[in-house]
Amino acid sequence: MALLLGAGGCGSTRQQAPVDDRRPAAAAKPAPQAAVQPAAQPASAAVQPGQYVVKRGDTLYSIALEHGADYRDVAQWNKLEDPTKISVGQVLRVAPPEGQAAIQVGAARGVAPLEARPLDGTSALPQPQAQGTAKTGPKALRLPYSDQNLALLEQGEAAVATAAAVLAPAAAAAGAATATPKPEPAKPEPPKPAAVERDPDAIDFIWPAKGSVLAGFSEPASKGLDIGGKPGDPVVAAAAGQVLYTGTGIRGFGKLIVLRHEGGFSSVYAHNREILVKEGQAVARGQRIAELGDSDADRPKLHFEIRKAGKPVDPMRYLPSGKPS
């Protein structure tokens, strides 16, 4: 029994007395941090002239239209195999690369006649008469009617001048009581609406449809004219040119045609019922290119735009005056 108890005592687990470590705790070593990279600049900050940053809702067709370019050229400049695959934030070239800009040859336009002006800044208006030559006669004086004044008039101008100096105060008082009321000035007529100034660079446009104008040019709400009509009415080319685009790739325009003209101009024909031309086709001024319709519109109408270097301009500055004919 004693041996067993001794063996059991040897096999018991010894517990160490607790030790209170009062040494100052070592400062925790901070975890390594990743190097902070400078924030990437937005794509718009690096955009150069002739480039465009794709926004939500853009298509290659709408981008090309806004910059007066052919969408096929834009795809070629940016090496896009599929024109439908562009992404938001992508930077696209919308102008020809250097060395590929088209050179347009045209007749030189006349300039306004020069106006001669003195170099010393003096006015070219006629100078007043020399001092001493201006006529300085006595101002007329209206006297009240009386026998005395009538007698003075019969004596001549000298007597009248003398009497005027003496009777001026009395005449002023009497005239105030007997003065004839002055007629009221005629009211000015309301100004007529100013005629739209024609662009000196304009080419020969005609009206593309014969309906009445429903809405005029008013940026940014309306970038062109809305011309009413019946479904199937003819839509004609406003000027000679080449078909730049046909289709429904631009939201809000329905079946659309875009023509390119000389001088950096283009024209837009939207909401058509049928399109009668193809891309790349040359068209003559007045040629029928579509049928008026209501595609992507609330009523049958033609939305017509004229663009200069890709920017919408008021068509009334280029179309013949009067109603469409």
Contacts in CASP RR format, 6 or more apart in sequence:
PFRMAT RR
TARGET T0000
AUTHOR 0000-0000-0000
METHOD contacts of the structure
MODEL  1
MALLLGAGGCGSTRQQAPVDDRRPAAAAKPAPQAAVQPAAQPASAAVQPG
QYVVKRGDTLYSIALEHGADYRDVAQWNKLEDPTKISVGQVLRVAPPEGQ
AAIQVGAARGVAPLEARPLDGTSALPQPQAQGTAKTGPKALRLPYSDQNL
ALLEQGEAAVATAAAVLAPAAAAAGAATATPKPEPAKPEPPKPAAVERDP
DAIDFIWPAKGSVLAGFSEPASKGLDIGGKPGDPVVAAAAGQVLYTGTGI
RGFGKLIVLRHEGGFSSVYAHNREILVKEGQAVARGQRIAELGDSDADRP
KLHFEIRKAGKPVDPMRYLPSGKPS
43 53 0 8 1.000
43 89 0 8 1.000
43 90 0 8 1.000
43 91 0 8 1.000
44 53 0 8 1.000
46 91 0 8 1.000
47 53 0 8 1.000
47 91 0 8 1.000
49 95 0 8 1.000
50 93 0 8 1.000
50 94 0 8 1.000
50 95 0 8 1.000
51 91 0 8 1.000
51 92 0 8 1.000
51 93 0 8 1.000
51 94 0 8 1.000
51 95 0 8 1.000
52 63 0 8 1.000
52 67 0 8 1.000
52 91 0 8 1.000
52 92 0 8 1.000
52 93 0 8 1.000
52 94 0 8 1.000
53 89 0 8 1.000
53 90 0 8 1.000
53 91 0 8 1.000
53 92 0 8 1.000
54 63 0 8 1.000
54 86 0 8 1.000
54 87 0 8 1.000
54 88 0 8 1.000
54 89 0 8 1.000
54 90 0 8 1.000
54 91 0 8 1.000
54 92 0 8 1.000
55 88 0 8 1.000
55 89 0 8 1.000
56 88 0 8 1.000
57 251 0 8 1.000
58 86 0 8 1.000
58 88 0 8 1.000
59 84 0 8 1.000
59 86 0 8 1.000
59 249 0 8 1.000
59 250 0 8 1.000
59 251 0 8 1.000
60 71 0 8 1.000
60 74 0 8 1.000
60 75 0 8 1.000
60 80 0 8 1.000
60 83 0 8 1.000
60 84 0 8 1.000
60 86 0 8 1.000
61 71 0 8 1.000
61 83 0 8 1.000
61 245 0 8 1.000
61 249 0 8 1.000
61 250 0 8 1.000
62 249 0 8 1.000
62 250 0 8 1.000
62 251 0 8 1.000
63 71 0 8 1.000
63 74 0 8 1.000
63 92 0 8 1.000
63 94 0 8 1.000
64 70 0 8 1.000
64 71 0 8 1.000
64 73 0 8 1.000
64 74 0 8 1.000
64 94 0 8 1.000
64 245 0 8 1.000
65 71 0 8 1.000
65 245 0 8 1.000
65 250 0 8 1.000
65 258 0 8 1.000
65 268 0 8 1.000
65 307 0 8 1.000
65 310 0 8 1.000
66 310 0 8 1.000
67 74 0 8 1.000
67 94 0 8 1.000
67 95 0 8 1.000
67 310 0 8 1.000
68 260 0 8 1.000
68 264 0 8 1.000
68 266 0 8 1.000
68 307 0 8 1.000
68 309 0 8 1.000
68 310 0 8 1.000
69 94 0 8 1.000
69 95 0 8 1.000
70 244 0 8 1.000
70 245 0 8 1.000
70 260 0 8 1.000
71 83 0 8 1.000
71 245 0 8 1.000
72 83 0 8 1.000
73 96 0 8 1.000
74 80 0 8 1.000
74 92 0 8 1.000
74 93 0 8 1.000
74 94 0 8 1.000
75 83 0 8 1.000
77 92 0 8 1.000
77 93 0 8 1.000
77 94 0 8 1.000
77 96 0 8 1.000
77 97 0 8 1.000
78 92 0 8 1.000
78 93 0 8 1.000
80 86 0 8 1.000
86 92 0 8 1.000
95 101 0 8 1.000
96 102 0 8 1.000
104 262 0 8 1.000
104 263 0 8 1.000
104 264 0 8 1.000
109 200 0 8 1.000
109 201 0 8 1.000
116 124 0 8 1.000
117 124 0 8 1.000
118 124 0 8 1.000
128 134 0 8 1.000
138 161 0 8 1.000
138 164 0 8 1.000
141 164 0 8 1.000
141 168 0 8 1.000
141 171 0 8 1.000
142 171 0 8 1.000
142 175 0 8 1.000
143 149 0 8 1.000
143 163 0 8 1.000
143 164 0 8 1.000
143 167 0 8 1.000
143 171 0 8 1.000
144 171 0 8 1.000
144 174 0 8 1.000
144 175 0 8 1.000
144 178 0 8 1.000
149 163 0 8 1.000
149 167 0 8 1.000
152 159 0 8 1.000
152 160 0 8 1.000
152 163 0 8 1.000
153 160 0 8 1.000
164 171 0 8 1.000
195 321 0 8 1.000
196 314 0 8 1.000
196 316 0 8 1.000
196 317 0 8 1.000
197 317 0 8 1.000
198 317 0 8 1.000
198 318 0 8 1.000
199 308 0 8 1.000
199 313 0 8 1.000
199 317 0 8 1.000
199 318 0 8 1.000
201 263 0 8 1.000
201 308 0 8 1.000
202 317 0 8 1.000
202 318 0 8 1.000
203 239 0 8 1.000
203 261 0 8 1.000
203 262 0 8 1.000
203 263 0 8 1.000
203 265 0 8 1.000
203 318 0 8 1.000
204 239 0 8 1.000
204 285 0 8 1.000
205 238 0 8 1.000
205 239 0 8 1.000
205 267 0 8 1.000
205 306 0 8 1.000
205 315 0 8 1.000
205 318 0 8 1.000
205 319 0 8 1.000
205 320 0 8 1.000
206 236 0 8 1.000
206 238 0 8 1.000
206 239 0 8 1.000
206 285 0 8 1.000
206 286 0 8 1.000
206 319 0 8 1.000
206 320 0 8 1.000
207 227 0 8 1.000
207 238 0 8 1.000
207 319 0 8 1.000
207 320 0 8 1.000
207 324 0 8 1.000
207 325 0 8 1.000
208 227 0 8 1.000
208 235 0 8 1.000
208 236 0 8 1.000
208 237 0 8 1.000
208 238 0 8 1.000
208 267 0 8 1.000
208 269 0 8 1.000
208 302 0 8 1.000
208 304 0 8 1.000
209 227 0 8 1.000
209 228 0 8 1.000
209 229 0 8 1.000
209 233 0 8 1.000
209 234 0 8 1.000
209 235 0 8 1.000
209 236 0 8 1.000
209 292 0 8 1.000
209 302 0 8 1.000
209 304 0 8 1.000
209 324 0 8 1.000
210 229 0 8 1.000
210 233 0 8 1.000
210 324 0 8 1.000
210 325 0 8 1.000
211 227 0 8 1.000
211 228 0 8 1.000
211 229 0 8 1.000
211 233 0 8 1.000
211 324 0 8 1.000
212 227 0 8 1.000
212 228 0 8 1.000
212 229 0 8 1.000
212 323 0 8 1.000
212 324 0 8 1.000
213 225 0 8 1.000
213 226 0 8 1.000
213 227 0 8 1.000
213 228 0 8 1.000
213 324 0 8 1.000
214 226 0 8 1.000
214 227 0 8 1.000
214 228 0 8 1.000
214 301 0 8 1.000
215 222 0 8 1.000
215 225 0 8 1.000
215 226 0 8 1.000
216 222 0 8 1.000
216 224 0 8 1.000
216 225 0 8 1.000
216 226 0 8 1.000
216 316 0 8 1.000
217 223 0 8 1.000
217 224 0 8 1.000
217 225 0 8 1.000
217 312 0 8 1.000
217 313 0 8 1.000
217 314 0 8 1.000
217 315 0 8 1.000
217 316 0 8 1.000
219 312 0 8 1.000
223 305 0 8 1.000
223 312 0 8 1.000
224 303 0 8 1.000
224 304 0 8 1.000
224 305 0 8 1.000
224 306 0 8 1.000
224 312 0 8 1.000
224 314 0 8 1.000
224 315 0 8 1.000
225 303 0 8 1.000
225 304 0 8 1.000
225 305 0 8 1.000
225 315 0 8 1.000
225 316 0 8 1.000
226 301 0 8 1.000
226 302 0 8 1.000
226 303 0 8 1.000
226 304 0 8 1.000
227 301 0 8 1.000
227 302 0 8 1.000
227 303 0 8 1.000
227 304 0 8 1.000
227 324 0 8 1.000
228 292 0 8 1.000
228 299 0 8 1.000
228 300 0 8 1.000
228 301 0 8 1.000
228 302 0 8 1.000
229 292 0 8 1.000
229 300 0 8 1.000
229 301 0 8 1.000
229 302 0 8 1.000
230 292 0 8 1.000
230 300 0 8 1.000
231 273 0 8 1.000
231 291 0 8 1.000
231 292 0 8 1.000
231 293 0 8 1.000
231 294 0 8 1.000
231 300 0 8 1.000
232 273 0 8 1.000
232 274 0 8 1.000
232 291 0 8 1.000
232 292 0 8 1.000
232 293 0 8 1.000
233 291 0 8 1.000
233 292 0 8 1.000
233 300 0 8 1.000
234 288 0 8 1.000
234 291 0 8 1.000
234 292 0 8 1.000
235 269 0 8 1.000
235 272 0 8 1.000
235 288 0 8 1.000
235 289 0 8 1.000
235 290 0 8 1.000
235 291 0 8 1.000
235 292 0 8 1.000
235 302 0 8 1.000
236 286 0 8 1.000
236 287 0 8 1.000
236 288 0 8 1.000
236 289 0 8 1.000
237 259 0 8 1.000
237 267 0 8 1.000
237 283 0 8 1.000
237 284 0 8 1.000
237 285 0 8 1.000
237 286 0 8 1.000
237 287 0 8 1.000
237 289 0 8 1.000
238 259 0 8 1.000
238 267 0 8 1.000
238 285 0 8 1.000
238 286 0 8 1.000
238 304 0 8 1.000
238 306 0 8 1.000
238 319 0 8 1.000
239 259 0 8 1.000
239 261 0 8 1.000
239 265 0 8 1.000
239 267 0 8 1.000
239 285 0 8 1.000
240 261 0 8 1.000
240 282 0 8 1.000
240 283 0 8 1.000
240 284 0 8 1.000
240 285 0 8 1.000
241 259 0 8 1.000
241 260 0 8 1.000
241 261 0 8 1.000
241 262 0 8 1.000
241 282 0 8 1.000
241 283 0 8 1.000
242 259 0 8 1.000
242 260 0 8 1.000
242 280 0 8 1.000
242 281 0 8 1.000
242 282 0 8 1.000
242 283 0 8 1.000
243 257 0 8 1.000
243 258 0 8 1.000
243 259 0 8 1.000
243 277 0 8 1.000
243 278 0 8 1.000
243 279 0 8 1.000
243 280 0 8 1.000
243 281 0 8 1.000
243 282 0 8 1.000
243 283 0 8 1.000
243 289 0 8 1.000
244 258 0 8 1.000
244 259 0 8 1.000
244 260 0 8 1.000
244 266 0 8 1.000
244 279 0 8 1.000
244 280 0 8 1.000
245 256 0 8 1.000
245 257 0 8 1.000
245 258 0 8 1.000
245 279 0 8 1.000
246 255 0 8 1.000
246 256 0 8 1.000
246 257 0 8 1.000
246 258 0 8 1.000
246 275 0 8 1.000
246 277 0 8 1.000
246 278 0 8 1.000
246 279 0 8 1.000
247 254 0 8 1.000
247 255 0 8 1.000
247 256 0 8 1.000
247 257 0 8 1.000
247 275 0 8 1.000
248 254 0 8 1.000
248 255 0 8 1.000
248 256 0 8 1.000
248 295 0 8 1.000
248 296 0 8 1.000
249 256 0 8 1.000
250 256 0 8 1.000
251 296 0 8 1.000
252 270 0 8 1.000
252 296 0 8 1.000
253 268 0 8 1.000
253 270 0 8 1.000
253 271 0 8 1.000
253 296 0 8 1.000
253 303 0 8 1.000
254 270 0 8 1.000
254 271 0 8 1.000
254 272 0 8 1.000
254 295 0 8 1.000
254 296 0 8 1.000
254 297 0 8 1.000
255 270 0 8 1.000
255 271 0 8 1.000
255 272 0 8 1.000
255 273 0 8 1.000
255 274 0 8 1.000
255 275 0 8 1.000
255 290 0 8 1.000
255 295 0 8 1.000
255 296 0 8 1.000
256 268 0 8 1.000
256 269 0 8 1.000
256 270 0 8 1.000
256 272 0 8 1.000
257 268 0 8 1.000
257 269 0 8 1.000
257 272 0 8 1.000
257 275 0 8 1.000
257 277 0 8 1.000
257 289 0 8 1.000
257 290 0 8 1.000
258 266 0 8 1.000
258 267 0 8 1.000
258 268 0 8 1.000
258 269 0 8 1.000
259 266 0 8 1.000
259 267 0 8 1.000
259 269 0 8 1.000
259 283 0 8 1.000
259 289 0 8 1.000
260 266 0 8 1.000
261 267 0 8 1.000
264 308 0 8 1.000
264 309 0 8 1.000
265 306 0 8 1.000
265 307 0 8 1.000
265 308 0 8 1.000
266 306 0 8 1.000
266 307 0 8 1.000
266 310 0 8 1.000
267 304 0 8 1.000
267 305 0 8 1.000
267 306 0 8 1.000
267 307 0 8 1.000
268 303 0 8 1.000
268 304 0 8 1.000
268 305 0 8 1.000
268 306 0 8 1.000
268 307 0 8 1.000
269 289 0 8 1.000
269 290 0 8 1.000
269 302 0 8 1.000
269 303 0 8 1.000
269 304 0 8 1.000
270 296 0 8 1.000
270 297 0 8 1.000
270 302 0 8 1.000
270 303 0 8 1.000
270 304 0 8 1.000
270 305 0 8 1.000
271 292 0 8 1.000
271 293 0 8 1.000
271 294 0 8 1.000
271 295 0 8 1.000
271 296 0 8 1.000
271 297 0 8 1.000
271 300 0 8 1.000
271 301 0 8 1.000
271 302 0 8 1.000
271 303 0 8 1.000
272 290 0 8 1.000
272 291 0 8 1.000
272 292 0 8 1.000
272 293 0 8 1.000
272 295 0 8 1.000
272 302 0 8 1.000
273 290 0 8 1.000
273 291 0 8 1.000
273 292 0 8 1.000
273 293 0 8 1.000
273 294 0 8 1.000
273 295 0 8 1.000
273 300 0 8 1.000
274 290 0 8 1.000
274 291 0 8 1.000
275 289 0 8 1.000
275 290 0 8 1.000
276 288 0 8 1.000
276 289 0 8 1.000
276 290 0 8 1.000
276 291 0 8 1.000
277 283 0 8 1.000
277 289 0 8 1.000
277 290 0 8 1.000
283 289 0 8 1.000
292 300 0 8 1.000
292 301 0 8 1.000
292 302 0 8 1.000
293 300 0 8 1.000
293 301 0 8 1.000
293 302 0 8 1.000
294 300 0 8 1.000
294 301 0 8 1.000
297 303 0 8 1.000
304 315 0 8 1.000
305 312 0 8 1.000
305 315 0 8 1.000
306 312 0 8 1.000
306 313 0 8 1.000
306 315 0 8 1.000
306 318 0 8 1.000
307 313 0 8 1.000
END
